[in-house]
Amino acid sequence: MITESASGLELLAKSQVPGYGAAMRSLDYAAVLPLLSNVEVVASTVVAVCTAITGAIALTRAIRSNQRTVRAKNLKIGWQVDSGPDSTGALVLNESTATFQKLVVTVTCGAHLRTARKDIAVLKAGDAHLWLSDDVHRSVRSRPSPADASTRHHGTPHDVQITFRDGKGYWSLHEERLDRVRSLVVWAERTRARTLARYFGSSSAFRRKYAVSVRVESFDRTEALEEALTALVATGRPPRGYHVPDVVAGPHDWIGRVVQEGSVLEPPFSPAGLARISPVAVEALTSQDQLYAIPYVFDSVALIRNNALAGSGPMPTTFAGAVRAGDAAVEAKGIEDGTGVALQVGSPDPAGNAGDPYHMWPLFSSCGGTFFGLRGTPSATGGTDRFEDISAWRENFVSAFVRLSGLGTGPGGSGALNPDIGRAEALPLFLEGRAPFLVCSSRALASIKEQRMDVSVAAVPPLGDGQAVSMVSVYGFYIYRGAPNVPAARDLVTSYLSQPDAGEDLNRLQQLVPVQEEAMGTVAARDAVLRPYIDQCGDGQVMPSWPEMRAAWQLLGHTEYKVLAGEGDPRAVAGEAAEAGWELLREARGPRPT
């Protein structure tokens, strides 16, 4: 019996009828052919509809983009000259029907070649804003000039630029040129590049505020980054595989050279934004009363202990004590190829670098060594570098290197510091559990945290009888003069980093010392590991930043390597370095230009 339902019994019966299966397959194909034809029609229709929708979306976007462009072109800027300073200044007029947000007005005073900046939160349709000439010149960070008070000066041409937001778009306007800014390029050293890629990434607080993508391109070492920037300034061409940067993240000791080369532009801060930044950071990136980079992070060095190897008691109070405790832990744990304290030095490389005076500095300073006679820093001595005569500092300089040689691998050295251990080797020694102690900058903390190591951190203890003073560096964002997006790079990054929570945003990604004073206090209170670095950044010696710094660092680094490696008599090697450094810094010791 055949029923309407396709039961298993029915299927079994059908299978017993000769030719039944072939006949049914023929009927199935015949029935399916029209259906397949219909499917093709449907598919073609779907494709056509999707194409039409895509085209409509693209057209809609094009129309909206054109509308945004038309609206943006109706924002007028310029230097308005009237009968007196009370009605003269930078004028911003919104002749469109849209509201613009996050406006940054930048005025360059031709008489002083200085730039002032003002932030305008909102400019509604039909509104105008006049930034009076007197207020503009009070914002310019330069020495007062009688010309500022003259009507004639107020009436001279002043360059006015503006950046602003229009919905999701970010724009820059200079004279009649209007550009929509979609992306920026940042150069940075590898360790910092990883953090900055997240800091400015697609899900970052920065991207939530600004519809501008940031491409971060990394270099293996800070020295390689510096060399690439120097070559770019000379040739106008970036290294192969890189793009011309808008922003370069580098240390403050570049300041003297980049100012001399004229390779960077001054980033104007609003007074309110600048007030949030540590004065030490601002001073470090300032030359001749002008800020040349946007401060974004401090750094220094500290002593880090692996508590799993060396215990969790009080930290050593002398460097000799750290070496003894480290050596004892290596022996007790039976660690092969280990070292008590890892401190990066480094053998000479093809680029002319050797040693690492930055990491050595607490030991060297505790033995009486100075930066070729420099006493204090510009911020501590009223804005000028102060040197002692070579006759006053030379002997202490030489003696400090002789004392340092006792830690090396040369004749009479203890072998506590291997001069061939450089940046690439020191941190891995610690992370792999082959060094109980590490002297390193805060860059080490990210890797330590990833491995969930139990560590204690303290200031580097002295090697000699004096106080161990660490070098302090301030990293800043330099705006490259030939940047494809100068206004946006200058205004946008400055605006973001001047916000109170910008430093904490960075610290959440990596344990780095922020430059915003409020953030420094907040981070120090909650992070015992980073706190010693924050303390060092307040008490240490800010690196000098003369144009000769690259050569000065190389001279000190080669001297460090030679005395640790036993290449020549340490006293003679250090004496030659003292004489060479004194000659090298002849101009730095001279009167500064006014």
C-alpha positions in Angstrom: 0.0 0.0 0.0 1.3 3.4 -1.0 0.6 6.2 1.3 1.2 10.0 0.9 4.0 9.9 3.4 7.5 8.8 2.4 8.0 6.1 5.0 10.9 3.8 5.2 8.7 0.9 4.2 7.5 2.7 1.1 11.0 3.5 0.0 12.0 -0.1 0.5 9.1 -1.2 -1.8 10.1 1.3 -4.5 13.6 0.0 -4.5 12.3 -3.4 -5.5 10.6 -2.2 -8.8 12.9 -2.7 -11.8 13.8 0.6 -13.5 12.0 2.6 -11.0 15.1 4.4 -9.7 16.3 5.4 -13.2 12.9 6.7 -14.2 12.5 8.7 -11.1 16.0 10.3 -11.5 15.1 11.3 -15.0 11.9 12.9 -13.8 13.8 14.7 -10.9 16.3 16.2 -13.3 13.5 17.4 -15.6 11.8 19.0 -12.6 14.9 20.6 -11.3 16.0 22.3 -14.6 13.4 25.0 -14.5 14.2 25.5 -10.8 17.9 25.9 -11.6 17.0 28.5 -14.2 15.0 30.3 -11.7 17.9 30.3 -9.2 20.2 31.8 -11.9 17.6 34.6 -12.4 17.3 35.1 -8.7 21.0 35.2 -8.2 21.5 37.6 -11.1 18.8 39.8 -9.6 20.4 39.7 -6.1 23.8 40.6 -7.6 22.2 43.5 -9.5 20.4 44.7 -6.4 23.6 44.5 -4.3 25.5 46.3 -7.0 22.8 49.0 -7.1 22.8 49.3 -3.3 26.6 49.5 -3.2 26.5 52.1 -5.9 23.9 54.0 -4.0 25.9 53.8 -0.8 29.0 55.0 -2.6 27.0 57.8 -4.3 25.5 58.8 -0.9 29.0 58.9 0.7 30.3 60.9 -2.2 27.4 63.4 -1.9 27.9 63.7 1.9 31.7 64.0 1.4 31.1 66.8 -1.1 28.6 68.5 1.3 31.2 68.3 4.1 33.8 69.8 1.8 31.5 72.6 0.8 30.7 73.3 4.5 34.3 73.3 5.5 35.2 75.7 2.7 32.7 78.1 4.3 34.9 78.4 7.3 36.9 81.6 6.8 40.1 82.6 8.6 42.7 85.4 8.4 44.4 88.2 10.2 42.0 91.1 10.5 43.6 94.5 10.6 41.6 97.3 12.0 42.2 100.7 13.5 43.9 99.3 16.7 44.8 96.2 18.6 41.3 96.1 20.2 39.8 95.1 16.9 42.8 93.5 15.3 43.7 89.8 15.4 43.0 86.3 14.1 39.5 86.1 12.8 37.5 82.8 12.4 34.2 83.1 10.7 31.7 80.3 10.2 29.6 81.1 7.1 28.3 77.6 6.8 25.1 76.0 8.2 27.1 73.4 10.2 28.7 73.5 13.6 32.4 72.9 13.9 34.1 71.3 16.9 37.6 71.1 18.4 39.0 74.0 16.5 42.7 74.9 17.0 43.7 78.3 15.8 47.5 78.7 15.2 49.1 82.1 14.6 52.7 82.6 13.6 54.1 86.0 14.4 56.5 86.9 11.6 58.4 89.4 13.7 59.5 86.7 16.2 59.0 83.5 14.3 57.0 82.2 17.2 53.7 80.4 17.2 50.7 80.9 19.5 47.7 78.6 19.8 44.1 78.8 21.0 41.5 76.1 21.3 37.9 76.8 20.5 35.6 74.0 21.6 32.6 74.8 19.4 31.9 77.4 16.6 28.2 77.4 15.6 26.8 78.3 12.2 27.1 82.1 11.6 29.4 82.7 14.6 32.7 84.6 14.5 35.6 84.5 16.9 38.3 87.2 17.1 41.5 86.3 18.9 42.8 89.8 19.8 46.3 90.7 18.8 47.4 91.5 22.3 46.2 88.1 23.6 48.0 86.4 20.7 51.3 88.0 21.6 50.9 87.3 25.3 50.6 83.6 24.3 53.8 83.6 22.2 56.6 82.1 24.4 59.3 84.6 23.6 61.0 87.5 25.3 58.9 90.7 25.3 59.7 93.1 22.5 58.8 96.8 22.2 57.4 95.9 18.8 54.6 94.0 20.4 53.1 97.2 21.8 53.2 99.1 18.5 50.2 99.5 16.3 52.4 99.0 13.3 53.4 95.5 14.5 49.8 94.5 15.1 49.1 95.5 11.5 51.9 93.4 9.9 50.9 90.1 8.3 50.5 87.1 10.7 50.1 83.6 9.4 46.8 82.0 10.5 46.0 78.3 10.3 43.2 76.2 11.8 42.3 72.6 12.3 38.8 71.4 13.2 36.3 68.6 13.3 33.2 68.3 11.2 31.3 65.3 12.4 33.7 62.4 11.8 36.0 64.3 9.6 39.2 66.1 10.6 40.3 69.1 8.5 43.2 71.6 8.2 42.8 75.0 6.6 45.7 77.4 5.7 45.0 80.4 3.5 42.9 78.9 0.7 44.1 75.3 1.0 41.6 73.0 2.7 42.7 69.4 3.4 40.9 66.5 5.0 43.4 64.6 7.2 42.9 60.9 7.2 46.2 59.5 8.6 49.4 60.3 10.3 52.8 58.5 10.3 54.8 58.2 13.5 58.4 57.0 13.7 59.6 55.4 17.0 62.1 53.0 18.5 60.9 49.4 18.5 59.9 49.1 22.2 58.0 52.4 22.1 56.5 51.7 18.7 54.6 48.7 20.0 53.1 50.8 22.8 52.3 53.7 20.5 50.7 51.5 18.0 48.1 50.5 20.7 48.0 54.1 22.1 46.9 55.5 18.8 45.2 52.2 17.6 41.8 51.7 16.1 40.1 51.0 19.5 42.1 53.6 21.4 40.8 56.7 23.2 42.6 58.8 20.6 40.7 57.2 17.7 37.4 57.7 19.6 38.1 61.4 19.7 39.6 61.8 16.2 38.8 60.0 13.0 42.5 59.9 12.0 44.4 56.6 11.7 48.0 56.5 12.9 50.7 54.3 11.2 53.6 53.7 13.6 56.8 52.6 11.9 59.5 51.1 14.2 63.3 51.1 14.3 65.5 48.6 16.1 67.3 51.2 18.2 67.0 54.9 19.1 70.4 55.4 17.4 69.0 53.9 14.2 66.0 56.2 14.4 68.2 59.2 14.9 70.3 58.3 11.9 67.2 57.9 9.8 65.9 61.3 10.8 69.3 62.9 10.0 69.4 61.3 6.6 65.8 62.4 5.9 66.6 66.0 6.7 69.7 65.8 4.4 68.1 64.1 1.5 64.3 64.4 1.9 64.0 60.6 1.5 63.0 58.1 4.2 64.8 54.7 4.4 63.5 52.0 2.1 60.2 50.5 3.4 59.4 53.6 5.4 57.1 56.7 4.8 57.9 60.3 5.5 56.9 60.8 9.1 54.6 63.5 10.5 55.8 62.8 14.0 59.1 61.3 15.4 59.2 60.0 19.0 62.6 60.6 20.4 64.6 61.7 23.5 65.1 65.3 24.5 68.9 65.2 24.0 68.1 65.6 20.3 67.0 69.1 20.9 70.2 70.9 20.3 70.9 69.2 17.0 67.3 69.4 15.5 67.1 73.1 16.4 70.5 73.6 14.8 69.3 71.7 11.7 65.9 73.4 11.6 64.3 70.0 11.0 61.4 70.3 13.4 58.5 72.7 14.1 57.5 74.2 17.4 54.3 72.7 18.8 52.3 75.4 20.4 50.5 74.5 23.6 47.6 76.3 25.0 48.6 77.8 28.5 46.0 75.4 30.2 47.5 72.4 28.4 51.0 73.3 29.2 50.2 73.8 32.8 49.3 70.1 33.2 52.8 69.0 32.0 55.7 68.7 34.4 57.9 71.8 34.3 61.0 69.4 34.2 59.6 67.8 31.0 58.8 71.1 29.4 62.3 72.6 30.2 64.0 69.5 28.9 62.4 69.9 25.5 62.8 73.7 25.4 65.6 75.7 23.8 66.0 79.4 23.9 62.6 79.8 25.5 60.8 77.8 22.9 59.3 74.3 23.2 60.4 72.1 20.3 58.7 68.8 21.0 55.5 67.6 22.7 56.5 65.8 26.0 54.8 62.4 26.4 56.9 60.2 28.8 59.8 60.3 31.3 62.4 57.6 31.7 65.3 56.7 33.9 67.0 53.6 35.3 66.5 51.5 38.4 67.7 48.2 40.0 65.2 45.3 39.5 65.4 42.1 41.5 64.0 38.7 40.6 62.6 37.7 44.0 62.3 34.1 43.0 66.1 33.9 42.7 67.4 36.4 45.2 64.7 36.5 47.9 62.3 39.3 48.9 64.2 41.0 51.7 65.4 44.6 51.7 67.1 45.8 48.4 70.9 46.2 48.4 72.1 49.6 49.6 75.4 49.4 47.6 76.2 48.1 44.2 78.8 45.8 45.7 76.1 44.4 47.9 73.9 43.8 44.8 76.8 42.0 43.1 77.4 39.8 46.1 73.7 38.9 46.5 73.4 38.2 42.8 76.5 36.0 42.7 75.3 34.1 45.7 71.9 33.5 44.2 73.5 32.3 40.9 75.7 29.8 42.8 73.0 28.6 45.1 70.6 27.9 42.2 73.3 26.2 40.2 72.7 28.6 37.2 75.1 28.0 34.4 76.3 31.0 32.3 74.6 33.3 34.7 75.7 36.7 36.1 74.9 38.4 39.4 73.9 41.7 37.8 72.9 42.3 34.2 73.8 45.9 33.1 73.9 46.6 29.4 77.2 47.9 28.0 77.9 46.7 24.5 80.9 46.3 22.2 81.6 48.8 19.4 79.2 48.6 16.4 79.6 49.7 12.8 77.7 53.0 13.5 80.3 54.1 16.0 78.4 53.3 19.2 79.8 51.5 22.2 78.9 51.1 25.8 75.9 52.6 27.5 76.6 55.7 29.6 72.9 56.2 30.4 72.7 52.9 32.3 76.1 53.3 33.8 75.5 56.8 35.1 74.3 56.0 38.7 77.6 54.1 39.3 79.8 56.7 37.6 78.2 59.7 39.4 78.5 58.0 42.8 82.3 57.8 42.1 82.5 61.5 41.5 82.1 61.5 37.7 80.4 64.3 35.8 79.3 65.0 32.3 82.6 66.7 31.4 82.3 69.1 34.3 78.6 70.0 34.0 77.1 70.9 37.3 73.4 70.9 37.6 71.0 71.2 34.7 69.5 74.2 32.9 66.3 73.9 34.9 68.3 73.9 38.1 70.6 76.8 37.3 68.3 79.4 35.9 68.2 78.2 32.3 71.9 78.1 31.6 74.5 75.3 31.5 77.1 75.7 34.2 80.5 74.0 33.9 83.5 73.8 36.2 86.9 74.3 34.8 88.6 71.1 33.7 91.2 71.4 36.4 88.4 71.0 39.0 86.6 68.0 37.5 89.2 66.1 35.5 90.7 64.0 38.4 87.3 62.9 39.7 86.2 62.0 36.1 89.4 59.9 35.6 89.1 58.3 39.1 85.5 57.3 38.5 86.4 55.4 35.4 89.3 53.7 37.2 86.9 52.6 39.9 84.5 51.4 37.2 87.2 49.3 35.6 87.4 47.2 38.8 84.0 45.7 37.8 85.2 44.7 34.3 87.0 41.8 32.7 90.4 43.5 32.3 93.4 43.0 34.5 92.4 43.4 38.1 88.7 43.4 37.3 86.1 41.3 39.2 84.2 40.4 36.1 81.0 41.6 37.6 80.2 43.5 34.4 80.8 41.9 31.0 81.3 44.7 28.5 80.1 42.6 25.7 76.7 42.3 27.2 74.6 44.9 25.4 71.0 45.9 25.0 70.2 42.7 23.1 71.6 40.4 25.9 71.0 42.1 29.2 67.2 41.9 29.5 67.0 38.3 28.2 69.5 37.3 30.8 67.1 38.5 33.5 63.9 37.2 31.9 65.4 33.8 31.4 66.3 33.6 35.1 70.1 33.8 34.6 70.6 37.1 36.3 69.0 37.8 39.7 69.5 41.6 39.3 69.0 43.9 36.3 69.8 47.6 35.9 67.5 48.9 33.2 65.2 51.6 32.1 61.4 51.2 32.4 61.3 49.5 29.0 62.0 46.2 30.8 58.8 46.3 32.8 56.5 45.3 30.0 58.4 42.1 29.4 58.6 41.4 33.1 54.9 41.9 33.5 54.2 39.6 30.5 56.1 36.8 32.2 54.4 37.5 35.6 57.7 37.7 37.4 57.8 38.6 41.1 60.1 41.6 41.2 61.2 44.4 43.6 62.5 47.7 42.2 64.7 50.4 43.8 67.0 53.2 42.9 70.4 52.0 41.6 72.7 51.9 44.7 76.1 53.7 44.7 79.3 52.1 43.6 81.4 54.9 45.2 81.0 57.0 48.3 78.8 59.7 46.7 75.1 59.7 45.8 74.1 57.6 42.9 72.3 60.0 40.5 70.4 58.6 37.5 70.2 60.3 34.2 66.6 61.4 33.3 65.3 61.5 29.8 62.1 63.0 28.5 60.7 61.5 25.3 58.8 63.9 23.1 56.9 63.9 19.8 58.9 66.0 17.3 56.9 67.5 14.4 59.0 66.9 11.3 59.2 70.2 9.2 58.6 68.3 6.0 55.6 66.4 7.3 52.8 65.7 4.9 50.2 66.8 7.5 52.0 69.4 9.6 48.9 71.3 11.0 47.1 68.1 12.0 50.3 66.5 13.5 51.0 69.6 15.5 47.6 70.4 16.7 46.0 67.0 17.1 48.7 65.3 19.0 49.3 68.3 21.2 45.6 68.6 22.0 45.4 64.9 22.9 48.5 64.8 25.1 47.6 67.9 27.0 44.5 66.2 28.4 44.6 65.2 32.1 43.9 61.5 31.4 46.3 61.1 28.4 49.2 60.0 30.6 47.1 57.4 32.4 45.9 56.1 29.1 49.5 55.4 28.1 50.4 53.9 31.5 47.6 51.4 31.2 49.2 50.0 28.1 52.8 50.0 29.5 54.4 50.9 32.8 55.9 54.2 31.7 56.3 57.4 33.7 53.8 60.0 32.3 54.7 63.7 32.0 51.3 65.0 33.2 51.8 65.9 36.8 48.4 64.7 37.9 48.9 61.3 36.2 52.4 61.0 37.8 50.9 61.2 41.3 48.0 58.8 40.5 50.4 56.2 39.0 52.9 56.5 41.8 50.2 55.8 44.4 49.0 52.6 42.8 52.2 51.1 41.2 55.0 50.2 43.6 57.1 48.7 40.8 57.0 52.0 38.7 57.3 54.3 41.8 61.1 54.2 42.0 61.3 55.3 38.3 58.9 58.2 39.1 61.1 59.2 42.1 64.2 59.1 39.9 62.6 61.3 37.3 62.1 63.9 40.0 65.5 63.6 41.7 67.8 62.6 38.8 70.0 64.7 36.4 68.2 65.7 33.3 70.4 64.8 30.3 71.9 67.8 28.6 70.8 68.5 25.0 73.6 70.3 23.2 74.1 69.8 19.4 77.2 67.8 20.2 75.3 65.2 22.3 75.7 62.3 19.8 79.4 62.7 19.8 79.6 63.2 23.6 77.6 60.0 24.3 79.8 58.0 21.9 82.9 59.3 23.5 81.7 58.3 27.0 80.4 55.0 25.7 83.7 54.0 24.1 85.5 55.0 27.3 83.2 52.9 29.4 83.7 49.9 27.1 87.5 50.2 27.0 88.0 50.5 30.8 85.7 47.5 31.4 87.3 45.4 28.7 90.8 46.3 29.8 91.8 47.9 26.6 94.7 50.1 27.8 95.4 51.7 31.1 92.1 53.0 32.6 93.7 56.2 33.9 95.2 57.0 30.5 92.0 56.1 28.6 89.9 58.2 30.9 92.3 61.1 30.8 92.2 61.2 27.0 88.4 61.2 27.1 88.4 64.1 29.5 90.5 66.2 27.2 88.5 65.3 24.1 85.2 66.0 25.9 86.4 69.4 27.1 87.3 70.3 23.6 84.1 68.9 22.1 81.9 71.0 24.3 83.8 74.3 23.8 80.7 75.9 22.2 78.3 74.5 24.8 80.4 76.2 27.5 80.3 79.5 25.7 77.6 82.2 26.1 74.2 81.2 24.8 72.6 83.3 22.0 70.0 85.7 23.2 
